[in-house]
């Protein structure tokens, strides 16, 4: 385990959580549940397996200071900022290059910063098994048992006979991108397709070799970087990273690699917290189905989610609404359209309301 490292990806903006999620206070640093932010909960969850001195975070310049404040036990030099966003393949490749230069035997797990996992002890059993599989030269992934025919996630296809909850690695047959509703229903019925949660495990050298084979331009650019401890590293990174291809690790490597194994997880309480509606589904609700982080009184109102700080909110005849109030913006949305809140952010960008981004 001394060669286990973790990369927490924390560069997203969380636009579907506007108006609480902004560039400098994005979803991953918000305390949506309990007293700890999503990224703090991620680090807490990994602590029994990967101590803070072997955790790395990749984020953006808007969030770095806040993440350093929230995660004081992670060395400051290990909270990195991308010069520009180039999707997950260059980001993960950069981390692999750094770790490989510091520890040629490094094995790296990749973890989203903004997911909820309600059963961390069970989850860590799968993470440990995935690291063991990676030690043998495989690329290992975790699959989440689908609970409905979701069209917003990618899927991992396992062979017939792969047992949910098994800690023995199973061969991954294919990765499938976000399906239409009919295809998603078929995936659910077969019980062989699992949601791709974006958690990956590999030896750093295995990943770097895969990038050389499947994404040679980006691999060459990253290979031109000096060692992380070199004083010219930051300047060289600013020069080469913008020239990397803008592509996900799934498209760049996983869909082409032949040494991919996976673990079809049983119930670990996973949720990607992808919208305000996901928050509504996770928190306690009253007899009328209303959920709130504020003081609410209601009459003839059902199925609402309210987050308005210390303000009293009165609901009358309101049904299935998202209400989120901040000092400078108020969101009122149909709960069934919570996935489209990011469209509001696009409108704000078009109208140059940078003060609200």
Secondary structure by P-SEA (a helix, b strand, c coil): cccbbbbbbccccccccccccccccccccccccccccaaaaaaaaaccccccccbbbbbccccaaaaaaaccccccccccccccccccaaaaaaaaaaaaaacccbbbbbbbcccccccaaaaaaaaaaaaaaaaaccbbbbbcccccccccbbbbbbcccccccccbbbbbccccccccaaaaaaaaaaccbbbbccbbbbcaaaaaaaaaaccaaaaaaaaacccccccaaaaaaacccccccccccccccccccccbbbbbcccccccccccaaaaaacccccccccccccccccccccbbbbbbccbbbbbccccbbbbbbcccbbbbbccccccaaaaaaaaaaaacccccc
